[in-house]
Amino acid sequence: MPALARFLPILQWGRTYNGTLLTNDLVAAGIVTIMLIPQSLAYAMLAGLPPEVGLYASILPIVAYALFGTSRSLAVGPVAVISLMTLTAASSVAPPGSAQFIAATLVLALLSGVFLLLMGVLKLGFLANLLSHPVVSGFITASGIIIATSQLKAIFGISAAGEAMPALVTSLLGNLADTNMSTLVIGVLSTAFLFWVRKGLKPLLTRLGLPPRRADLFAKAGPIAAVAAATLAVVLLDLEERGVATVGDIPQSLPPLTVPLFDAGLWQQLAIPALLLSVIGFVESVSVAQTLAAKKRQRIDPDQELIGLGAANVAAAFSGGYPVTGGFARSVVNFDAGAETPAAGAFTAVGIAIAAVFLTPLLYALPIATLAATIIVAVVGLVDLRTPLTIWRYSRADFAAMAATIGVTLLLGVEPGVIAGVALSLALYLWRASRPHAAIVGRVPETGHFRNVKRHTVITDPRILTIRVDESLTYLNARWLEEFVLETVADHPQARHLVLMCSAVNSIDASALESLEAINHRLADAGIKAHLSEVKGPVMDRLQRSSFLDQLSGQVFLSQDEAFSNLIRRGEEDGPPQKDDLWMARGMI
Amino acid sequence: MPALARFLPILQWGRTYNGTLLTNDLVAAGIVTIMLIPQSLAYAMLAGLPPEVGLYASILPIVAYALFGTSRSLAVGPVAVISLMTLTAASSVAPPGSAQFIAATLVLALLSGVFLLLMGVLKLGFLANLLSHPVVSGFITASGIIIATSQLKAIFGISAAGEAMPALVTSLLGNLADTNMSTLVIGVLSTAFLFWVRKGLKPLLTRLGLPPRRADLFAKAGPIAAVAAATLAVVLLDLEERGVATVGDIPQSLPPLTVPLFDAGLWQQLAIPALLLSVIGFVESVSVAQTLAAKKRQRIDPDQELIGLGAANVAAAFSGGYPVTGGFARSVVNFDAGAETPAAGAFTAVGIAIAAVFLTPLLYALPIATLAATIIVAVVGLVDLRTPLTIWRYSRADFAAMAATIGVTLLLGVEPGVIAGVALSLALYLWRASRPHAAIVGRVPETGHFRNVKRHTVITDPRILTIRVDESLTYLNARWLEEFVLETVADHPQARHLVLMCSAVNSIDASALESLEAINHRLADAGIKAHLSEVKGPVMDRLQRSSFLDQLSGQVFLSQDEAFSNLIRRGEEDGPPQKDDLWMARGMI
């Protein structure tokens, strides 16, 4: 039973469900439903799909997530960045809007659902770690810029295409002469109104005496007001006659049952984009879920989240949707509206289903420029130009990864952008891991402490060379270790003992063990004994399973102090050291 | 001048060159030349190329390496594993032996030369670290098995093809009926003789009173004896009439000037194989060079080695050769023969050039089965079945990477094998890096030491939770850190202070900083203060460049002891703790 409950979190919260929770969830669902409708239409059109697909993608996926997900506040559905990635991926197969294009988006949803489920079952959620914070932040900023730019076409009432900035801007500028003035007026007014709602409405309502939380919810309902006003304007002023593009006929229907095409070639073509989509979606969703869970001291389980999101995407693939994930904006609405359990999500799904069946005729005259305005206002919030600055100050390597992600995404598109960011982050990480910090150490006078000879005034003995490596020994730094030790020894021709101080070595893998063996043998060839000191318990246990300790020409000392005293004593037995043989390291000379 | 000398090591050793060195180098070159001739022919045929290509690949590449390389003993030329990889890569373009096939091998040599040069100039030698010891060892063992199996066709005098074991074995068994008995007799006798030379000749010569080093050199000359005897047997017994395949006509010529085809499609097709070739060749060569350099307490510079090997491969591409690297067998011969400087290599090149012009007619009747025997005897030494056992005992993760490499190489071929090994090693490494060791610690009674509560009898305070992370904080474990800290706090509802003990944290990257900020804020939301202790100097310097320390709800303590005492004192000021509030951790209860 507990095992089942882990895979079906509903069994946990479902047992304690009661009337109060139901009321809160119903109220939240009502609010969220109203807000999600324009957002869902807009994102579907951003993805190059008919608007109703956005509604379909907000119904069954929410229910699937409610069954399998662990966050109590996450709202799953179409989101901006994933919509852009869907557009990019499916465009490589067929022109946006075509039947093959729609078929490709269903395959994308299915594949990314399957990838997410697989990662969840195989506990591969850690792979999302490869997306470092600077890469994700840079990617979202660049995507926001591309999305906002792409929506300008609807604001101006012109056509434009392109997945990255160069093509997009060229195409926009080339068609600027075709601008439809009525559309432009609606677009600019909608945008201006929505920006004002975002910045100015909440303070105004608070000043008018509304409690802050309610003021906030009203402000979030701004898009609904814009949608209603713009639709009325189109109808009353007969703007369709003047060339204002509207949403038009939307079928009044529950989500259709769709079966994604099984076509090996298509699957192969979409596999990498679907993988990127699922990982980006997962990272976005988990960070939203974690932020919201922490506010209530709740927990989410990232591996189970993979299963929840995977189920949601598979549900989208079979119900006429497209790839979905947990969105920041919609989840925050859900949280602020007081959703207590995933049941709120299920009620939202019912609400949107009702809208899909009964309310779509009302949307006929909704101008596309207004939907574009809601997207622009939403994604401008994603563009973050302050983080690059703080990262630049903190770490040049992280900044390089971020700059590469932003630059490549803007210039070449979303997929190359993510790949470039991940590859550069990993390369920089591996580069650093392959040459860890290490120091020659000596004893701090009258103590048992050993410190870097370059930074402290310490006592050393020319016959005893002690190297401290501040990193676990792995295959990434094994070759470096050989080079570093052998070069250091070559620089200290008087050395007769080498002590490797292992106080910071948390593990030694097979490659590093091989290097230690090589070091031991090569030093023995040169008449130098190799010793270890301060080896941690688990590392020692493992070394005892190899033949290294038998081969070691020297000893393993419990502490570095013991190693140093013991080896000095041994040197004195061989004959007292010359006076100038005992020297002080740089700090003292 | 020193900068130039770094890129042209000849300027260093060339200045001190003298008569003694010249004599030693000339003697070594004479010995090596004789030994390299059959080896070069054999490896060229293994690579699916005409035998003379092996000679050409042993002339100019040696000279190029002598100019740019840093090892004084490394002998560059055709080697077994690289020959197999060349066969595999070029076979994907055209059937072995065809003109396009030969053209493809020249492109492979050029591309891998360019990759090596690029890696050298950009100091990317560390990328070779991605090939862990278990992966390289597994790859060489599996390649040895494939090579030995593929040579059985020449021993039996039948045809067979296939790049991996399943196809190879099927094809051998299918053609076994065509076995040529005369060829089989020569093949088996040659193989048996060479195995005996390897194991039995040196002890015999030593017993007969030869000094060990000379006995060793004689034993290494065994292949020459086999070649001479087998050639004589073919001539005297007229075995060609009986269907014994021989080397046949070899053009008497210096290496021809060849210009690798510039064909974008071909280059693209061969880019990945060439990259794998160059990295495998580099790893093999560097480990040989390091082993030999250490014996004489000399140094090699891996980044400069990339340039030396790159130059050698470019030279091969323009002089009718094919991909080359520093080989173990030929380098050891060179070393044992007493080569003192890279000039020995240059003299060897002259020797082989003389052979290519004057001696090739003598090789006309050399049976291919004897060449196959020299290959089999050489590669059986590469097959190492003991290492998998020792690695299994030492580390299951390393064993998994090795087993994957061996399995995939045998079943699917050399390229998938290397890629699988590298990918699995990296995935296992990242997995471990993404969940480092961490412990809740308490104070060892009457000391200032803090240890894991699970392993030691320590004093803790329920209001003060101290977590020690034994790893640098990076983007790979940033998300884990958030989860671990927040879950641990959720498990300790009485906690009012969290201390993160940073004694093992060597660096904090931007992602981890972001996670620390998130932890700080979320804990503050829950009424818990976050503190740091034992932050290392360089880490602290960097933190001061961010706004984290200003946001931190708690303090940074120099030592954990100070943190614990200070926070306990503060708790007492708030009111004395309940008696059962101060508790002893597991070890004591």
Interface residues (C-beta under 8 A of the other chain):
Chain A: F126 L127 A128 N129 L130 S132 H133 P134 V286 Q290 T291 A294 K295 R297 R299 P302 T390 I391 R393 Y394 S395 A397 D398 F399 S425 Y429 L430 W431 R432 S434 R435 P436 H437 D470 E471 S472 T474 Y475 L476 N477 A478 R479 W480 E482 E483 L486 E487 A490 A504 N506 S507 D509 A510 S511 L513 E514 S515 A518 R522 D525 A526 R542 R545 S546 S547
Chain B: F126 L127 A128 N129 L130 S132 H133 P134 V286 Q290 T291 A294 K295 R297 R299 P302 T390 I391 R393 Y394 S395 A397 D398 F399 S425 Y429 L430 W431 R432 S434 R435 P436 H437 D470 E471 S472 T474 Y475 L476 N477 A478 R479 W480 E482 E483 L486 E487 A490 A504 N506 S507 D509 A510 S511 L513 E514 S515 A518 R522 D525 A526 R542 R545 S546 S547
